[in-house]
Amino acid sequence: MLNCRSDNKLFLCEQKHILTLIIVVLLLVSAAFADSMDSLHLLKISPQDERAVVKMEDGTKKIIKIGDVIGKNGKVIEITSGRVVIEEQIDGGSEIVIIRLEEGKQWTERISRLPDSKTLLYKAE
């Protein structure tokens, strides 16, 4: 453990404390903005009917279909065998959330899509 009283180690000690503070802040921010999609639990998928039964964050069960709004900014865009795909609007773009269910196990994948940045044209002087 670093001794912060030593002049030689003071700089390293301050860096360690700053790094620890940054990590704690990032963890808190990511937890605060954690989306409700992560707390969805797929119970059953019916690909032929394009419907799925999900258990919501509050414990209620809901039958969802393509086009349904789910969560804060999500919209169900695909229900197939083994997965439900949700498009979610996020700051500065959208995110595709793929919730897979195979052999009773569920996992979530996220694909972020950000809008194309515009090239700024200027006249050099």
C-alpha positions in Angstrom: 0.0 0.0 0.0 1.3 3.5 -0.8 2.2 5.8 2.0 0.8 9.2 1.0 3.0 11.0 3.5 6.2 10.4 1.6 7.1 13.2 -0.8 8.4 10.7 -3.4 5.2 8.8 -3.4 2.7 11.7 -3.1 2.3 12.1 -6.8 1.6 8.3 -7.3 -0.8 8.3 -4.4 -2.8 11.2 -5.9 -2.9 9.5 -9.2 -4.1 6.3 -7.6 -6.9 8.2 -5.8 -8.0 10.0 -8.9 -8.1 6.7 -10.9 -10.1 5.1 -8.1 -12.5 8.0 -8.1 -12.9 7.9 -11.9 -13.7 4.1 -11.8 -16.3 4.6 -9.1 -18.0 7.4 -11.0 -18.1 5.4 -14.2 -19.6 2.4 -12.4 -22.2 4.6 -10.8 -23.1 6.3 -14.1 -23.4 3.1 -16.0 -25.6 1.6 -13.3 -27.8 4.7 -13.2 -28.3 4.5 -17.0 -28.6 0.8 -17.1 -31.5 0.1 -19.4 -34.6 -1.9 -18.6 -33.7 -4.2 -21.6 -31.1 -5.9 -19.4 -33.7 -6.8 -16.8 -36.2 -8.4 -19.3 -36.5 -12.1 -18.9 -37.7 -14.1 -21.9 -40.0 -16.9 -20.8 -41.4 -18.2 -24.1 -40.9 -17.4 -27.8 -43.5 -18.3 -30.5 -41.8 -17.6 -33.8 -44.8 -18.7 -35.9 -47.0 -16.1 -34.1 -44.2 -13.6 -33.9 -44.9 -13.2 -30.2 -43.0 -13.7 -27.0 -43.8 -13.8 -23.3 -41.4 -11.6 -21.2 -41.1 -11.0 -17.5 -40.7 -7.2 -17.0 -38.4 -5.5 -14.5 -41.3 -5.1 -12.0 -42.2 -8.8 -12.2 -45.2 -8.5 -14.4 -45.5 -10.8 -17.5 -46.3 -9.3 -20.9 -47.0 -10.8 -24.3 -45.1 -8.7 -26.9 -45.3 -8.6 -30.7 -43.5 -6.8 -33.5 -44.1 -3.1 -33.3 -44.7 -3.0 -29.5 -43.0 -0.3 -27.5 -41.0 -1.8 -24.7 -39.0 -0.1 -22.0 -38.3 3.7 -22.2 -37.3 4.0 -25.9 -37.4 0.5 -27.3 -39.5 -1.0 -30.1 -39.7 -4.7 -30.9 -38.5 -5.2 -34.5 -38.1 -9.0 -34.8 -39.2 -12.2 -33.1 -37.8 -15.4 -34.4 -36.9 -18.8 -33.1 -34.5 -18.2 -30.2 -34.4 -14.4 -30.1 -36.2 -11.1 -29.8 -34.7 -8.0 -31.4 -35.4 -4.6 -30.0 -34.3 -1.2 -31.5 -33.7 1.3 -28.8 -33.2 5.0 -29.3 -30.2 6.3 -27.4 -28.4 9.6 -27.2 -27.0 10.4 -30.6 -28.2 7.2 -32.4 -29.8 3.9 -31.9 -28.9 0.5 -30.4 -30.0 -2.9 -31.5 -30.6 -5.2 -28.5 -30.7 -8.9 -29.3 -32.1 -11.1 -26.5 -31.4 -14.7 -27.1 -33.0 -17.7 -25.5 -31.5 -21.2 -26.1 -31.9 -24.3 -23.9 -33.4 -22.2 -21.1 -30.4 -19.8 -21.0 -30.7 -16.1 -21.9 -28.1 -13.6 -23.0 -28.2 -10.1 -24.4 -26.1 -8.6 -27.2 -26.0 -4.9 -28.1 -25.1 -3.3 -31.3 -24.8 0.5 -31.3 -25.5 2.5 -34.5 -24.4 6.1 -34.4 -25.4 8.6 -37.1 -22.8 9.5 -39.8 -20.8 12.5 -38.8 -21.0 15.3 -41.3 -17.8 16.6 -42.9 -17.3 20.2 -42.2 -16.0 22.1 -45.3 -14.1 25.3 -44.8 -11.9 27.5 -46.8 -8.3 27.6 -45.6 -6.8 31.0 -45.5 
